[in-house]
Amino acid sequence: MSEAAVDLFVEDRAHEEFLKALVRRLSDEAERKIAIRVRSARGGHGRVLNEFDLYQEAVLRGLSSIPDLLVVAVDTNCTRHPEALAELETHLRPEFRGRTAFACPDPHIERWYMADPESFTTIVGVEPPLERRKCERDRYKRQLVEAIRKAGQIPTLGGIEFAKDLVAAMDLYRAGRREPSLGLFVQGARALLRSLEKR
């Protein structure tokens, strides 16, 4: 079986590291070989949407092949999750429908890093803060860094250096219950990976 091409179109490095690890884990579970191509945009939410439009145009003009699976990741920030998904849908070209999984961490990706307290405690060495969702810029980045420091570790990359280990140890069902936006992404990506075998 040939490798499936997976394009990862993400907002920043925290999304990139977490989602590379998660998509690899899901593809291993589906016994599907993949090759991940990172197509990231830097510079925040508005720029991501603009560059996402440009990415699709470039692919459709033949500058790159259409991926078997496209993962697009943008934080919801202070937008409700359904509204964030709807906005991404308006930017999705018809040629990419049925092969795209949207990852919209609510409100920021760092909550996904801390989504499973048990595995986080095992990997990092301290339980992450457990609080209700709040809309505040950089709040969860600070919490992730503070938890790592509290465990006596040095967050050299703001916590993203733990992405691969956290994803490997995570109970995805438990994490998805705690962070519904993560659960929705896992469910959608799993279904698309399974559908690759039928194409």
C-alpha positions as CSV (number, residue, x, y, z in Angstrom):
1,M,0.0,0.0,0.0
2,S,1.5,3.4,-1.0
3,E,1.8,6.2,1.5
4,A,-1.0,8.7,1.8
5,A,-0.1,12.3,1.4
6,V,-1.2,14.4,4.4
7,D,-0.9,18.2,4.2
8,L,-0.9,20.0,7.5
9,F,-1.9,23.6,7.2
10,V,-1.5,25.2,10.6
11,E,-1.4,28.5,12.4
12,D,1.8,28.0,14.4
13,R,4.4,25.6,15.7
14,A,2.3,24.5,18.7
15,H,-0.4,23.3,16.2
16,E,2.3,21.7,14.0
17,E,4.0,19.6,16.6
18,F,0.8,18.5,18.3
19,L,-1.1,17.6,15.1
20,K,1.9,15.9,13.4
21,A,2.0,13.6,16.4
22,L,-1.7,13.1,16.6
23,V,-2.2,12.4,12.9
24,R,0.7,9.9,13.0
25,R,-0.9,8.2,16.0
26,L,-4.3,8.0,14.3
27,S,-2.8,6.7,11.0
28,D,-0.9,4.0,12.9
29,E,-4.2,3.0,14.6
30,A,-5.8,2.8,11.2
31,E,-2.7,0.8,9.9
32,R,-2.3,3.5,7.1
33,K,1.1,4.7,6.1
34,I,1.3,8.4,5.6
35,A,3.7,11.1,4.6
36,I,3.1,14.5,6.3
37,R,3.9,17.7,4.4
38,V,3.7,20.8,6.6
39,R,2.2,23.8,4.8
40,S,2.1,26.2,7.7
41,A,1.2,29.9,7.8
42,R,2.6,32.2,10.4
43,G,1.3,35.4,11.7
44,G,-2.1,34.7,13.3
45,H,-5.7,33.9,12.4
46,G,-6.4,36.4,9.6
47,R,-3.2,35.6,7.8
48,V,-3.9,31.8,8.0
49,L,-7.2,32.2,6.2
50,N,-5.6,34.3,3.5
51,E,-2.7,31.8,3.0
52,F,-5.1,28.9,3.1
53,D,-6.9,30.4,0.1
54,L,-3.5,30.8,-1.7
55,Y,-2.5,27.3,-0.8
56,Q,-5.6,25.8,-2.3
57,E,-5.1,27.9,-5.5
58,A,-1.5,26.8,-5.8
59,V,-2.5,23.1,-5.5
60,L,-5.3,23.4,-8.0
61,R,-2.9,25.1,-10.5
62,G,-0.6,22.0,-10.2
63,L,2.2,23.5,-8.1
64,S,1.6,20.7,-5.6
65,S,-0.4,17.5,-5.7
66,I,-3.8,17.4,-4.0
67,P,-3.3,15.6,-0.7
68,D,-5.2,12.5,0.3
69,L,-5.9,14.2,3.6
70,L,-5.8,17.9,4.5
71,V,-5.7,19.0,8.1
72,V,-6.3,22.7,8.7
73,A,-5.7,24.0,12.2
74,V,-6.8,27.4,13.6
75,D,-7.6,28.3,17.2
76,T,-11.1,29.5,17.8
77,N,-9.8,32.3,20.0
78,C,-12.9,34.0,21.3
79,T,-15.3,32.6,18.7
80,R,-17.6,29.7,19.4
81,H,-16.4,26.4,18.0
82,P,-19.3,26.0,15.4
83,E,-18.7,29.5,14.1
84,A,-15.0,28.9,13.7
85,L,-15.7,25.7,11.8
86,A,-18.2,27.5,9.6
87,E,-15.7,30.2,8.8
88,L,-13.1,27.6,7.6
89,E,-15.8,25.8,5.6
90,T,-16.5,29.1,3.6
91,H,-12.8,29.1,2.6
92,L,-12.7,25.4,1.5
93,R,-12.7,24.8,-2.2
94,P,-15.0,22.0,-3.6
95,E,-12.0,20.0,-4.7
96,F,-10.9,19.5,-1.0
97,R,-14.2,18.5,0.3
98,G,-14.4,15.0,1.7
99,R,-10.7,15.0,2.4
100,T,-10.3,17.8,4.9
101,A,-10.3,17.6,8.7
102,F,-10.6,20.9,10.6
103,A,-8.8,21.3,14.0
104,C,-10.2,24.2,15.9
105,P,-8.9,24.1,19.5
106,D,-11.2,26.0,21.8
107,P,-10.0,28.6,22.6
108,H,-6.3,27.7,22.1
109,I,-4.1,24.7,21.2
110,E,-2.4,24.6,24.6
111,R,-5.7,23.3,26.1
112,W,-5.2,20.2,23.9
113,Y,-1.7,19.7,25.3
114,M,-3.3,19.6,28.8
115,A,-6.5,17.7,27.8
116,D,-5.7,14.5,29.6
117,P,-4.6,15.3,33.1
118,E,-3.5,11.7,33.9
119,S,-1.1,11.4,30.9
120,F,0.1,15.0,31.4
121,T,1.0,14.2,35.0
122,T,2.9,11.1,33.8
123,I,4.8,12.9,31.1
124,V,5.4,16.3,32.6
125,G,5.4,15.4,36.3
126,V,2.6,17.6,37.6
127,E,-1.1,17.8,37.1
128,P,-2.2,20.6,34.7
129,P,-4.5,23.3,35.9
130,L,-8.1,22.3,35.7
131,E,-10.4,25.2,35.1
132,R,-13.3,26.3,33.0
133,R,-12.6,27.7,29.6
134,K,-11.8,31.4,29.5
135,C,-11.2,33.7,26.6
136,E,-8.0,35.4,27.3
137,R,-5.0,35.8,25.0
138,D,-2.0,33.7,26.0
139,R,-3.7,32.4,29.2
140,Y,-3.2,28.7,28.3
141,K,0.4,29.3,27.0
142,R,1.3,30.7,30.4
143,Q,-0.5,27.8,32.2
144,L,1.3,25.2,30.1
145,V,4.7,26.9,30.8
146,E,3.9,27.3,34.5
147,A,2.9,23.6,34.9
148,I,6.2,22.5,33.2
149,R,8.2,24.8,35.5
150,K,6.3,23.6,38.6
151,A,7.3,20.1,37.7
152,G,11.0,21.2,37.8
153,Q,11.4,21.1,34.0
154,I,12.6,23.8,31.7
155,P,10.1,24.7,28.9
156,T,12.7,25.4,26.2
157,L,10.0,25.6,23.5
158,G,7.1,26.8,25.6
159,G,5.9,23.3,26.2
160,I,5.6,22.1,22.6
161,E,8.7,20.0,23.1
162,F,6.4,17.6,25.0
163,A,3.9,17.3,22.1
164,K,5.0,13.9,20.8
165,D,5.1,12.2,24.2
166,L,1.9,13.8,25.4
167,V,0.0,12.6,22.3
168,A,1.5,9.1,22.5
169,A,0.4,8.8,26.2
170,M,-3.0,10.5,25.9
171,D,-6.2,8.6,26.4
172,L,-8.0,10.2,23.4
173,Y,-11.5,9.3,24.6
174,R,-10.9,11.0,28.0
175,A,-9.1,13.9,26.4
176,G,-12.0,14.4,23.9
177,R,-14.6,14.4,26.7
178,R,-12.6,17.1,28.5
179,E,-11.9,19.1,25.3
180,P,-14.8,18.5,22.9
181,S,-13.1,20.3,20.1
182,L,-10.3,17.7,20.3
183,G,-12.8,14.9,20.3
184,L,-14.5,16.2,17.2
185,F,-11.2,16.5,15.4
186,V,-10.1,13.0,16.3
187,Q,-13.5,11.6,15.2
188,G,-13.4,13.4,11.9
189,A,-9.7,12.6,11.1
190,R,-10.3,8.9,12.0
191,A,-13.2,8.7,9.6
192,L,-11.2,10.3,6.8
193,L,-8.2,8.0,7.4
194,R,-10.5,5.0,7.2
195,S,-12.0,6.2,4.0
196,L,-8.6,6.4,2.3
197,E,-8.6,2.6,2.0
198,K,-11.7,2.8,-0.1
199,R,-10.4,5.3,-2.6
